[in-house]
Amino acid sequence: MHPPPDCRPSVGASAPKGMCRWLSPFGGSAVQTALNYNYHRAAGRILCRRLKYATGYCKWQTGLAATIH
């Protein structure tokens, strides 16, 4: 599945592709808020991955993320 044209490639690279499909019908402000959320979520996922290797703390979060997208 390809994201709709209004999904920016830079966002698509860092955010799950599935998010763009259901966000695109909303207004600009809702999309902007959601893109900010995706950015922080992606950053949190990267940080969580590093923590997981060090401590194993984030195992439940990675499982939850897998079910979301």
PyMOL Python script that loads the backbone (N, CA, C, O; Angstrom):
from pymol import cmd

cmd.read_pdbstr("""\
ATOM      1  N   MET A   1       0.849  -1.191   0.000  1.00  0.00           N
ATOM      2  CA  MET A   1       0.000   0.000   0.000  1.00  0.00           C
ATOM      3  C   MET A   1       0.892   1.251   0.000  1.00  0.00           C
ATOM      4  O   MET A   1       1.813   1.377   0.807  1.00  0.00           O
ATOM      5  N   HIS A   2       0.593   2.168  -0.926  1.00  0.00           N
ATOM      6  CA  HIS A   2       1.362   3.408  -0.977  1.00  0.00           C
ATOM      7  C   HIS A   2       0.633   4.496  -0.203  1.00  0.00           C
ATOM      8  O   HIS A   2      -0.593   4.574  -0.269  1.00  0.00           O
ATOM      9  N   PRO A   3       1.368   5.352   0.542  1.00  0.00           N
ATOM     10  CA  PRO A   3       0.708   6.445   1.255  1.00  0.00           C
ATOM     11  C   PRO A   3       0.140   7.458   0.275  1.00  0.00           C
ATOM     12  O   PRO A   3       0.651   7.574  -0.839  1.00  0.00           O
ATOM     13  N   PRO A   4      -0.897   8.192   0.648  1.00  0.00           N
ATOM     14  CA  PRO A   4      -1.468   9.207  -0.235  1.00  0.00           C
ATOM     15  C   PRO A   4      -0.467  10.316  -0.522  1.00  0.00           C
ATOM     16  O   PRO A   4       0.499  10.469   0.224  1.00  0.00           O
ATOM     17  N   PRO A   5      -0.670  11.097  -1.587  1.00  0.00           N
ATOM     18  CA  PRO A   5       0.320  12.100  -2.009  1.00  0.00           C
ATOM     19  C   PRO A   5       0.615  13.156  -0.950  1.00  0.00           C
ATOM     20  O   PRO A   5       1.706  13.726  -0.947  1.00  0.00           O
ATOM     21  N   ASP A   6      -0.341  13.436  -0.038  1.00  0.00           N
ATOM     22  CA  ASP A   6      -0.107  14.491   0.935  1.00  0.00           C
ATOM     23  C   ASP A   6       0.799  14.060   2.080  1.00  0.00           C
ATOM     24  O   ASP A   6       1.126  14.880   2.937  1.00  0.00           O
ATOM     25  N   CYS A   7       1.211  12.806   2.117  1.00  0.00           N
ATOM     26  CA  CYS A   7       2.175  12.373   3.124  1.00  0.00           C
ATOM     27  C   CYS A   7       3.572  12.738   2.654  1.00  0.00           C
ATOM     28  O   CYS A   7       4.013  12.312   1.587  1.00  0.00           O
ATOM     29  N   ARG A   8       4.253  13.519   3.452  1.00  0.00           N
ATOM     30  CA  ARG A   8       5.611  13.936   3.079  1.00  0.00           C
ATOM     31  C   ARG A   8       6.576  12.753   3.210  1.00  0.00           C
ATOM     32  O   ARG A   8       6.502  11.990   4.173  1.00  0.00           O
ATOM     33  N   PRO A   9       7.477  12.609   2.240  1.00  0.00           N
ATOM     34  CA  PRO A   9       8.432  11.481   2.308  1.00  0.00           C
ATOM     35  C   PRO A   9       9.250  11.485   3.593  1.00  0.00           C
ATOM     36  O   PRO A   9       9.556  10.422   4.134  1.00  0.00           O
ATOM     37  N   SER A  10       9.611  12.679   4.092  1.00  0.00           N
ATOM     38  CA  SER A  10      10.434  12.730   5.303  1.00  0.00           C
ATOM     39  C   SER A  10       9.660  12.173   6.488  1.00  0.00           C
ATOM     40  O   SER A  10      10.237  11.522   7.359  1.00  0.00           O
ATOM     41  N   VAL A  11       8.350  12.427   6.526  1.00  0.00           N
ATOM     42  CA  VAL A  11       7.531  11.897   7.604  1.00  0.00           C
ATOM     43  C   VAL A  11       7.332  10.396   7.419  1.00  0.00           C
ATOM     44  O   VAL A  11       7.406   9.633   8.382  1.00  0.00           O
ATOM     45  N   GLY A  12       7.079   9.978   6.186  1.00  0.00           N
ATOM     46  CA  GLY A  12       6.852   8.570   5.906  1.00  0.00           C
ATOM     47  C   GLY A  12       8.045   7.714   6.284  1.00  0.00           C
ATOM     48  O   GLY A  12       7.896   6.544   6.638  1.00  0.00           O
ATOM     49  N   ALA A  13       9.239   8.308   6.205  1.00  0.00           N
ATOM     50  CA  ALA A  13      10.445   7.543   6.525  1.00  0.00           C
ATOM     51  C   ALA A  13      10.560   7.289   8.020  1.00  0.00           C
ATOM     52  O   ALA A  13      11.094   6.263   8.440  1.00  0.00           O
ATOM     53  N   SER A  14      10.054   8.235   8.835  1.00  0.00           N
ATOM     54  CA  SER A  14      10.228   8.091  10.281  1.00  0.00           C
ATOM     55  C   SER A  14       8.977   7.569  10.969  1.00  0.00           C
ATOM     56  O   SER A  14       9.061   7.007  12.061  1.00  0.00           O
ATOM     57  N   ALA A  15       7.819   7.747  10.347  1.00  0.00           N
ATOM     58  CA  ALA A  15       6.563   7.330  10.964  1.00  0.00           C
ATOM     59  C   ALA A  15       6.039   6.069  10.286  1.00  0.00           C
ATOM     60  O   ALA A  15       6.357   5.823   9.122  1.00  0.00           O
ATOM     61  N   PRO A  16       5.252   5.272  10.982  1.00  0.00           N
ATOM     62  CA  PRO A  16       4.657   4.086  10.354  1.00  0.00           C
ATOM     63  C   PRO A  16       3.798   4.457   9.155  1.00  0.00           C
ATOM     64  O   PRO A  16       3.015   5.404   9.228  1.00  0.00           O
ATOM     65  N   LYS A  17       3.933   3.724   8.047  1.00  0.00           N
ATOM     66  CA  LYS A  17       3.196   4.063   6.832  1.00  0.00           C
ATOM     67  C   LYS A  17       1.684   4.016   7.051  1.00  0.00           C
ATOM     68  O   LYS A  17       0.952   4.794   6.440  1.00  0.00           O
ATOM     69  N   GLY A  18       1.218   3.139   7.891  1.00  0.00           N
ATOM     70  CA  GLY A  18      -0.216   3.004   8.104  1.00  0.00           C
ATOM     71  C   GLY A  18      -0.863   4.254   8.679  1.00  0.00           C
ATOM     72  O   GLY A  18      -2.057   4.482   8.488  1.00  0.00           O
ATOM     73  N   MET A  19      -0.077   5.069   9.385  1.00  0.00           N
ATOM     74  CA  MET A  19      -0.656   6.237  10.024  1.00  0.00           C
ATOM     75  C   MET A  19      -1.171   7.225   8.991  1.00  0.00           C
ATOM     76  O   MET A  19      -2.218   7.837   9.202  1.00  0.00           O
ATOM     77  N   CYS A  20      -0.464   7.398   7.880  1.00  0.00           N
ATOM     78  CA  CYS A  20      -0.855   8.389   6.871  1.00  0.00           C
ATOM     79  C   CYS A  20      -2.210   8.058   6.249  1.00  0.00           C
ATOM     80  O   CYS A  20      -2.968   8.961   5.895  1.00  0.00           O
ATOM     81  N   ARG A  21      -2.514   6.784   6.117  1.00  0.00           N
ATOM     82  CA  ARG A  21      -3.756   6.407   5.433  1.00  0.00           C
ATOM     83  C   ARG A  21      -4.983   6.941   6.159  1.00  0.00           C
ATOM     84  O   ARG A  21      -5.905   7.456   5.526  1.00  0.00           O
ATOM     85  N   TRP A  22      -5.000   6.822   7.482  1.00  0.00           N
ATOM     86  CA  TRP A  22      -6.201   7.266   8.179  1.00  0.00           C
ATOM     87  C   TRP A  22      -6.126   8.712   8.638  1.00  0.00           C
ATOM     88  O   TRP A  22      -7.134   9.267   9.077  1.00  0.00           O
ATOM     89  N   LEU A  23      -4.956   9.337   8.549  1.00  0.00           N
ATOM     90  CA  LEU A  23      -4.851  10.741   8.935  1.00  0.00           C
ATOM     91  C   LEU A  23      -5.196  11.676   7.776  1.00  0.00           C
ATOM     92  O   LEU A  23      -5.654  12.794   8.012  1.00  0.00           O
ATOM     93  N   SER A  24      -4.991  11.251   6.553  1.00  0.00           N
ATOM     94  CA  SER A  24      -5.134  12.145   5.409  1.00  0.00           C
ATOM     95  C   SER A  24      -6.518  12.798   5.275  1.00  0.00           C
ATOM     96  O   SER A  24      -6.579  13.946   4.834  1.00  0.00           O
ATOM     97  N   PRO A  25      -7.639  12.134   5.628  1.00  0.00           N
ATOM     98  CA  PRO A  25      -8.941  12.801   5.460  1.00  0.00           C
ATOM     99  C   PRO A  25      -9.165  13.967   6.410  1.00  0.00           C
ATOM    100  O   PRO A  25     -10.059  14.777   6.165  1.00  0.00           O
ATOM    101  N   PHE A  26      -8.386  14.086   7.492  1.00  0.00           N
ATOM    102  CA  PHE A  26      -8.625  15.139   8.473  1.00  0.00           C
ATOM    103  C   PHE A  26      -8.079  16.478   7.997  1.00  0.00           C
ATOM    104  O   PHE A  26      -7.335  16.550   7.019  1.00  0.00           O
ATOM    105  N   GLY A  27      -8.468  17.556   8.718  1.00  0.00           N
ATOM    106  CA  GLY A  27      -7.995  18.899   8.388  1.00  0.00           C
ATOM    107  C   GLY A  27      -6.517  19.076   8.688  1.00  0.00           C
ATOM    108  O   GLY A  27      -5.890  18.228   9.323  1.00  0.00           O
ATOM    109  N   GLY A  28      -5.971  20.195   8.220  1.00  0.00           N
ATOM    110  CA  GLY A  28      -4.541  20.452   8.352  1.00  0.00           C
ATOM    111  C   GLY A  28      -4.069  20.458   9.797  1.00  0.00           C
ATOM    112  O   GLY A  28      -3.014  19.906  10.108  1.00  0.00           O
ATOM    113  N   SER A  29      -4.852  21.088  10.697  1.00  0.00           N
ATOM    114  CA  SER A  29      -4.404  21.177  12.086  1.00  0.00           C
ATOM    115  C   SER A  29      -4.370  19.790  12.727  1.00  0.00           C
ATOM    116  O   SER A  29      -3.461  19.485  13.500  1.00  0.00           O
ATOM    117  N   ALA A  30      -5.358  18.950  12.408  1.00  0.00           N
ATOM    118  CA  ALA A  30      -5.376  17.597  12.961  1.00  0.00           C
ATOM    119  C   ALA A  30      -4.193  16.802  12.428  1.00  0.00           C
ATOM    120  O   ALA A  30      -3.567  16.040  13.165  1.00  0.00           O
ATOM    121  N   VAL A  31      -3.889  16.980  11.152  1.00  0.00           N
ATOM    122  CA  VAL A  31      -2.746  16.270  10.561  1.00  0.00           C
ATOM    123  C   VAL A  31      -1.451  16.753  11.202  1.00  0.00           C
ATOM    124  O   VAL A  31      -0.570  15.951  11.514  1.00  0.00           O
ATOM    125  N   GLN A  32      -1.337  18.069  11.399  1.00  0.00           N
ATOM    126  CA  GLN A  32      -0.114  18.604  12.009  1.00  0.00           C
ATOM    127  C   GLN A  32       0.074  18.049  13.409  1.00  0.00           C
ATOM    128  O   GLN A  32       1.181  17.660  13.784  1.00  0.00           O
ATOM    129  N   THR A  33      -1.002  18.011  14.184  1.00  0.00           N
ATOM    130  CA  THR A  33      -0.924  17.448  15.538  1.00  0.00           C
ATOM    131  C   THR A  33      -0.519  15.982  15.478  1.00  0.00           C
ATOM    132  O   THR A  33       0.318  15.525  16.257  1.00  0.00           O
ATOM    133  N   ALA A  34      -1.123  15.249  14.545  1.00  0.00           N
ATOM    134  CA  ALA A  34      -0.823  13.831  14.422  1.00  0.00           C
ATOM    135  C   ALA A  34       0.615  13.617  13.957  1.00  0.00           C
ATOM    136  O   ALA A  34       1.272  12.675  14.400  1.00  0.00           O
ATOM    137  N   LEU A  35       1.109  14.476  13.072  1.00  0.00           N
ATOM    138  CA  LEU A  35       2.493  14.337  12.612  1.00  0.00           C
ATOM    139  C   LEU A  35       3.455  14.612  13.767  1.00  0.00           C
ATOM    140  O   LEU A  35       4.478  13.940  13.893  1.00  0.00           O
ATOM    141  N   ASN A  36       3.136  15.582  14.598  1.00  0.00           N
ATOM    142  CA  ASN A  36       3.963  15.826  15.783  1.00  0.00           C
ATOM    143  C   ASN A  36       3.956  14.593  16.685  1.00  0.00           C
ATOM    144  O   ASN A  36       4.995  14.190  17.207  1.00  0.00           O
ATOM    145  N   TYR A  37       2.773  14.000  16.864  1.00  0.00           N
ATOM    146  CA  TYR A  37       2.657  12.790  17.676  1.00  0.00           C
ATOM    147  C   TYR A  37       3.499  11.665  17.081  1.00  0.00           C
ATOM    148  O   TYR A  37       4.209  10.962  17.800  1.00  0.00           O
ATOM    149  N   ASN A  38       3.414  11.502  15.758  1.00  0.00           N
ATOM    150  CA  ASN A  38       4.188  10.450  15.097  1.00  0.00           C
ATOM    151  C   ASN A  38       5.682  10.672  15.282  1.00  0.00           C
ATOM    152  O   ASN A  38       6.438   9.727  15.504  1.00  0.00           O
ATOM    153  N   TYR A  39       6.102  11.946  15.188  1.00  0.00           N
ATOM    154  CA  TYR A  39       7.524  12.245  15.339  1.00  0.00           C
ATOM    155  C   TYR A  39       8.015  11.840  16.727  1.00  0.00           C
ATOM    156  O   TYR A  39       9.054  11.193  16.861  1.00  0.00           O
ATOM    157  N   HIS A  40       7.265  12.223  17.756  1.00  0.00           N
ATOM    158  CA  HIS A  40       7.678  11.882  19.115  1.00  0.00           C
ATOM    159  C   HIS A  40       7.586  10.383  19.348  1.00  0.00           C
ATOM    160  O   HIS A  40       8.403   9.805  20.065  1.00  0.00           O
ATOM    161  N   ARG A  41       6.579   9.755  18.734  1.00  0.00           N
ATOM    162  CA  ARG A  41       6.435   8.315  18.906  1.00  0.00           C
ATOM    163  C   ARG A  41       7.606   7.580  18.254  1.00  0.00           C
ATOM    164  O   ARG A  41       8.140   6.624  18.817  1.00  0.00           O
ATOM    165  N   ALA A  42       7.999   8.032  17.064  1.00  0.00           N
ATOM    166  CA  ALA A  42       9.139   7.400  16.389  1.00  0.00           C
ATOM    167  C   ALA A  42      10.415   7.611  17.196  1.00  0.00           C
ATOM    168  O   ALA A  42      11.222   6.693  17.341  1.00  0.00           O
ATOM    169  N   ALA A  43      10.597   8.830  17.723  1.00  0.00           N
ATOM    170  CA  ALA A  43      11.782   9.105  18.538  1.00  0.00           C
ATOM    171  C   ALA A  43      11.766   8.242  19.800  1.00  0.00           C
ATOM    172  O   ALA A  43      12.801   7.729  20.225  1.00  0.00           O
ATOM    173  N   GLY A  44      10.586   8.088  20.389  1.00  0.00           N
ATOM    174  CA  GLY A  44      10.469   7.244  21.574  1.00  0.00           C
ATOM    175  C   GLY A  44      10.755   5.794  21.269  1.00  0.00           C
ATOM    176  O   GLY A  44      11.324   5.077  22.092  1.00  0.00           O
ATOM    177  N   ARG A  45      10.353   5.353  20.063  1.00  0.00           N
ATOM    178  CA  ARG A  45      10.586   3.966  19.685  1.00  0.00           C
ATOM    179  C   ARG A  45      12.083   3.703  19.522  1.00  0.00           C
ATOM    180  O   ARG A  45      12.581   2.646  19.908  1.00  0.00           O
ATOM    181  N   ILE A  46      12.794   4.676  18.946  1.00  0.00           N
ATOM    182  CA  ILE A  46      14.244   4.517  18.786  1.00  0.00           C
ATOM    183  C   ILE A  46      14.917   4.469  20.157  1.00  0.00           C
ATOM    184  O   ILE A  46      15.773   3.623  20.413  1.00  0.00           O
ATOM    185  N   LEU A  47      14.516   5.390  21.029  1.00  0.00           N
ATOM    186  CA  LEU A  47      15.075   5.396  22.380  1.00  0.00           C
ATOM    187  C   LEU A  47      14.738   4.103  23.113  1.00  0.00           C
ATOM    188  O   LEU A  47      15.579   3.533  23.807  1.00  0.00           O
ATOM    189  N   CYS A  48      13.505   3.651  22.951  1.00  0.00           N
ATOM    190  CA  CYS A  48      13.067   2.427  23.602  1.00  0.00           C
ATOM    191  C   CYS A  48      13.889   1.241  23.104  1.00  0.00           C
ATOM    192  O   CYS A  48      14.246   0.358  23.884  1.00  0.00           O
ATOM    193  N   ARG A  49      14.187   1.220  21.817  1.00  0.00           N
ATOM    194  CA  ARG A  49      14.979   0.131  21.253  1.00  0.00           C
ATOM    195  C   ARG A  49      16.359   0.099  21.902  1.00  0.00           C
ATOM    196  O   ARG A  49      16.882  -0.971  22.216  1.00  0.00           O
ATOM    197  N   ARG A  50      16.946   1.285  22.102  1.00  0.00           N
ATOM    198  CA  ARG A  50      18.271   1.335  22.751  1.00  0.00           C
ATOM    199  C   ARG A  50      18.172   0.852  24.199  1.00  0.00           C
ATOM    200  O   ARG A  50      19.033   0.116  24.682  1.00  0.00           O
ATOM    201  N   LEU A  51      17.116   1.277  24.876  1.00  0.00           N
ATOM    202  CA  LEU A  51      16.943   0.842  26.268  1.00  0.00           C
ATOM    203  C   LEU A  51      16.708  -0.661  26.354  1.00  0.00           C
ATOM    204  O   LEU A  51      17.175  -1.329  27.277  1.00  0.00           O
ATOM    205  N   LYS A  52      15.978  -1.173  25.379  1.00  0.00           N
ATOM    206  CA  LYS A  52      15.660  -2.609  25.395  1.00  0.00           C
ATOM    207  C   LYS A  52      16.937  -3.433  25.344  1.00  0.00           C
ATOM    208  O   LYS A  52      17.080  -4.422  26.062  1.00  0.00           O
ATOM    209  N   TYR A  53      17.870  -3.011  24.482  1.00  0.00           N
ATOM    210  CA  TYR A  53      19.121  -3.769  24.397  1.00  0.00           C
ATOM    211  C   TYR A  53      19.905  -3.672  25.702  1.00  0.00           C
ATOM    212  O   TYR A  53      20.604  -4.613  26.079  1.00  0.00           O
ATOM    213  N   ALA A  54      19.793  -2.540  26.392  1.00  0.00           N
ATOM    214  CA  ALA A  54      20.560  -2.349  27.623  1.00  0.00           C
ATOM    215  C   ALA A  54      19.881  -3.010  28.826  1.00  0.00           C
ATOM    216  O   ALA A  54      20.558  -3.596  29.671  1.00  0.00           O
ATOM    217  N   THR A  55      18.541  -2.919  28.910  1.00  0.00           N
ATOM    218  CA  THR A  55      17.866  -3.339  30.138  1.00  0.00           C
ATOM    219  C   THR A  55      16.732  -4.335  29.920  1.00  0.00           C
ATOM    220  O   THR A  55      16.339  -5.029  30.858  1.00  0.00           O
ATOM    221  N   GLY A  56      16.191  -4.421  28.684  1.00  0.00           N
ATOM    222  CA  GLY A  56      15.027  -5.264  28.455  1.00  0.00           C
ATOM    223  C   GLY A  56      13.734  -4.628  28.939  1.00  0.00           C
ATOM    224  O   GLY A  56      12.702  -5.297  29.000  1.00  0.00           O
ATOM    225  N   TYR A  57      13.774  -3.335  29.286  1.00  0.00           N
ATOM    226  CA  TYR A  57      12.637  -2.657  29.919  1.00  0.00           C
ATOM    227  C   TYR A  57      11.453  -2.457  28.978  1.00  0.00           C
ATOM    228  O   TYR A  57      10.305  -2.491  29.422  1.00  0.00           O
ATOM    229  N   CYS A  58      11.711  -2.250  27.689  1.00  0.00           N
ATOM    230  CA  CYS A  58      10.646  -1.825  26.776  1.00  0.00           C
ATOM    231  C   CYS A  58      10.023  -2.966  25.969  1.00  0.00           C
ATOM    232  O   CYS A  58       9.406  -2.715  24.934  1.00  0.00           O
ATOM    233  N   LYS A  59      10.171  -4.190  26.414  1.00  0.00           N
ATOM    234  CA  LYS A  59       9.641  -5.297  25.618  1.00  0.00           C
ATOM    235  C   LYS A  59       8.143  -5.158  25.364  1.00  0.00           C
ATOM    236  O   LYS A  59       7.681  -5.443  24.259  1.00  0.00           O
ATOM    237  N   TRP A  60       7.371  -4.721  26.371  1.00  0.00           N
ATOM    238  CA  TRP A  60       5.919  -4.603  26.179  1.00  0.00           C
ATOM    239  C   TRP A  60       5.589  -3.480  25.216  1.00  0.00           C
ATOM    240  O   TRP A  60       4.595  -3.571  24.495  1.00  0.00           O
ATOM    241  N   GLN A  61       6.393  -2.416  25.179  1.00  0.00           N
ATOM    242  CA  GLN A  61       6.110  -1.306  24.273  1.00  0.00           C
ATOM    243  C   GLN A  61       6.337  -1.704  22.819  1.00  0.00           C
ATOM    244  O   GLN A  61       5.549  -1.329  21.951  1.00  0.00           O
ATOM    245  N   THR A  62       7.388  -2.450  22.542  1.00  0.00           N
ATOM    246  CA  THR A  62       7.621  -2.859  21.165  1.00  0.00           C
ATOM    247  C   THR A  62       6.513  -3.788  20.698  1.00  0.00           C
ATOM    248  O   THR A  62       6.129  -3.744  19.529  1.00  0.00           O
ATOM    249  N   GLY A  63       5.998  -4.615  21.572  1.00  0.00           N
ATOM    250  CA  GLY A  63       4.877  -5.485  21.214  1.00  0.00           C
ATOM    251  C   GLY A  63       3.628  -4.675  20.920  1.00  0.00           C
ATOM    252  O   GLY A  63       2.883  -4.995  19.994  1.00  0.00           O
ATOM    253  N   LEU A  64       3.386  -3.610  21.713  1.00  0.00           N
ATOM    254  CA  LEU A  64       2.231  -2.758  21.493  1.00  0.00           C
ATOM    255  C   LEU A  64       2.350  -2.019  20.166  1.00  0.00           C
ATOM    256  O   LEU A  64       1.372  -1.908  19.426  1.00  0.00           O
ATOM    257  N   ALA A  65       3.539  -1.516  19.864  1.00  0.00           N
ATOM    258  CA  ALA A  65       3.755  -0.797  18.616  1.00  0.00           C
ATOM    259  C   ALA A  65       3.504  -1.715  17.417  1.00  0.00           C
ATOM    260  O   ALA A  65       2.977  -1.275  16.395  1.00  0.00           O
ATOM    261  N   ALA A  66       3.879  -2.978  17.542  1.00  0.00           N
ATOM    262  CA  ALA A  66       3.672  -3.920  16.444  1.00  0.00           C
ATOM    263  C   ALA A  66       2.188  -4.126  16.175  1.00  0.00           C
ATOM    264  O   ALA A  66       1.794  -4.322  15.025  1.00  0.00           O
ATOM    265  N   THR A  67       1.355  -4.086  17.218  1.00  0.00           N
ATOM    266  CA  THR A  67      -0.077  -4.283  17.011  1.00  0.00           C
ATOM    267  C   THR A  67      -0.734  -3.030  16.445  1.00  0.00           C
ATOM    268  O   THR A  67      -1.760  -3.130  15.771  1.00  0.00           O
ATOM    269  N   ILE A  68      -0.162  -1.842  16.703  1.00  0.00           N
ATOM    270  CA  ILE A  68      -0.760  -0.592  16.216  1.00  0.00           C
ATOM    271  C   ILE A  68      -0.625  -0.484  14.701  1.00  0.00           C
ATOM    272  O   ILE A  68      -1.591  -0.137  14.021  1.00  0.00           O
ATOM    273  N   HIS A  69       0.564  -0.777  14.160  1.00  0.00           N
ATOM    274  CA  HIS A  69       0.718  -0.689  12.716  1.00  0.00           C
ATOM    275  C   HIS A  69       1.043  -2.057  12.147  1.00  0.00           C
ATOM    276  O   HIS A  69       1.212  -2.197  10.936  1.00  0.00           O
TER     277      HIS A  69
END
""", "prot")
cmd.dss("prot")
cmd.show_as("cartoon", "prot")
cmd.util.cbc("prot")
cmd.orient("prot")
